[in-house]
Amino acid sequence: GQVVTAPTNGASGVVPATLTFYMRHLRHKQPESKQQSPGVFLLTAAAVGILAKERACISGAAGGCQAEIGTASAMAAAGLCAVLGGTPEQVDEAAEIAMEHSLGMTCDPVLGLVQVPCIERNTMGASKALNAVCLVLKSRATQRRSMLSYDDVLRVMKATGQDMSARYRETAQGGLAADYEAMLEADAERWESVQRVMGTKRVQLALPRAEARGLAYEDPEFVPRSVTYPDLCKC
């Protein structure tokens, strides 16, 4: 099979998990006339993801985990809300809630690998998307408008990422990564065991990686000015 980056490899489990939940557990409960195809879900999610990419960031190295799992949760919430019959306003609010409650999340992968805590954060991101949709669709129908829009939260997410220390932006120099590595350094036997299991060449502590990681919103490699067909063939 192939992994579809939605919106990134590290956050690629949220959207398909939420779509699978809809297809397996919710779709057959809807009247046949209201059942939606996966295409409606994915197109709605894609629109929300594009907004995040264009107006903020989807890179953990530039904005922390809020930019990856946060965006993925917003995409999944919007898609699920759409296929459950939500109005455009409700879709926007579902995406806003999912993103709002992801603000400030750091990207601190243990040993620099996209495994811990990334895998569990995908599951929590999917749960957060479902909760956001439930909040929106179960709310009493009124003329009120949400205090914040998805665009508002994207501006805050971008500003938060810019203010975030590089230690918490995929460099594995702080947070969970730093704590785990400090424990390994104090336990030589366990460190040797980790090297055997993971492979010595795959595991590097934060210090050797420090010089290689120092990315920000302004770095040009995050926002390619143009993408050509040969570039796509390299993916």
N, C-alpha and C positions, 0 to 999 in steps of 0.2 A: 504494500500500500504506500500511499504518499501522505506526508504531513503537510497540511495547508496552514500557512502562517496566518492566523486570524486572531489578533493582528500580528503576532510574532510567534516564533517557535516556542519561546518560553511560556506563552499564554495561549497556546493553540488548542487547549482542551476545553476551554470554557464554552465557546460557541457550539461546537459539535455535541457536547454533553447536554446543553440546554435544548438544542434541536432534537436530539435523540429522546429526551424526556417528553417533549411535545408529541413526537411521532408515535411513541410507544404507549404513553399513558394518558394523553389528553385529547388527541385528534379524534379518536374513535368515539369519544363522549360528546363531541359537537354534532349538531344537526348536519346532515350531509351537505346542505346548501352553504354552510359556514365553514366547512373544512378547508384549510389552506394547504398549498403545496410547500415543500421545503424552499422553493424559489422565493416565495414572499418573505419568509424568515431571513434568508441569506441576503437578499437585496436590501432589506431594511437594516440589517446588521452592518452591511457594507457601507451604507450611507453614513451611519453613525461613526464607523471606524475612519472613514475618509475625513469627516469633520475633525476628529481628534488629530489625525495626522497633519492636516493642513493648518489647523488653528493652534495646536499645542505640540504634542510629541507622542510617539508610541514606542520610544526606545528606552529601555531600562537604564542604559548607560548615560542617557541625557536627562531623564526625568524620574528615575526610580521605578519601583514596581507599580506605583500608581499609574504610570504611563502604559504599562503592559497589561497587568491583570485588571486595572481600573478600566481601561479602554475595552478590554475583552468583556468585562461584566456589563458595561454600558451597551455594547453591541448585542450581547445575548438578551439583555432585558428588552431592548427595543424590538428585536426580532420576535421574541415570545409575545410581547404585548400586541404586536401587529397581527400575528396569526390567531390570537385569541379575541380579535375583534376590537382592539383599542383604536381610539381616534388618533389622528396625528398629534394632538395635544397630549394625549395619554402616553403615546410612544415617546415623545420628548421628555415627559416627566419621569417615565420609567428609566430612561437612559441617564437622566440627571441624578436620580436617587442612587443608582448603582455607582456612578462615578463619584458623587459627593461623598459617599461612605467608603471610598477607596483613597481619598486624599491623604497624602503624607506617607503612604506605604513605601518603605525602603526596599532597595534591591541589594540583598546581601547573601548571595549564593554560597553555601558552604563548600569550601575547597575550589571555588570558582566554577563549579559545575552546575548546569541547569537541572538540578534534581531536588535538592533540599534548600529552601522550603518550597521550591517552585511547583512541584507536583501537587502538594497539598493545597497550595494557594489557588491552583486551577479548580479544584473541587469546591473550595470556599467561594471562589468567584462565581461559579455556576449557581451555588446556593443563594448568593447575594442577588444575582439577577432574578431568580425566581421570587425571592422575597420582595424585591422592588416592584415587580409586576403585580404581585398580590396586593401590595399596599395601594397601588394605583387603581386597579380594577375593582377592588372591594370597597374603595372609598365611596361615600354617598355622593351621588351626582348633584353638583351645585354649580353655580356660576363662578366659583372662585378660580383663581389662577395660582399656580405654584409661585412661591416667592422667588425662586431661582429657576433659570432655564439651563438647558444643557450647555449653551454657549457661555453662560456666566461661569459655570463650574469648570469648563475647559480653560478659561482665562486664569482661574485660580490654580488649576493643576499645573499650567505652564509656569506661573510665577513661583509656585512651590518647588517645582523641579529646578528652576534656576537658583533658588536660594539653598537648595539641599547640598550638603557637603558631598564632595566626590567620594568620600568613604562609603557612602550609602547609595552609590549609583553604579552598581554592577562591577565594582572594582574588587569586591571581596576583602576589603580592608577594614570594615567596621561591622557592627551589628552581630548577627548570628555567626557569620563567617569568622570574624575576629575572635569571638568567644570560643568557638570550636577549635580554632587553630591554636589558641593559647592553651587549651586543655591538651591538645596533642603534643605540643612542645614540652609539656610537663610530664608526659607519659611516653617515654621512648618505645616501650614495648607495643603500645597501642598504635603509635605512629608507624612502626614497621608493619603492623598488621594491616593498617589502612593502605599503605603503599603496595603490599602484596595483593590485596583485593582489587584496588582501583588501577594498579599499574603505576610504577614509579614515574614514568614520563608524563602521565596525565595529571599528576597531583603536584601543584606548586603552592607554597605558602604565599601569603599576601605580599611580603616584602619584594620578592623577585618580580612580581607582576606590577608593582607600583609604578614603575617608569613607563610601562606600556599602556596604562589606562589613565586617561585624564580627559574625558570627553565632555562636551557641553553642547547646548543648543546651537551655538554659533559654528561648531565644527562643520565644514563643508561636506564631509563624507556622509553625514546624516541626511542631507537634503540634496540629492543629486539634481543638477540643473536640467539634465535631459537623460532619458533612458532610450537606448537604441536597441534594435533587434539583436545584434551581437551580444550586447550586455545581458539580455534576457536569456540567451542561449548558454551563458556561463552559469546560470542559477541551477 
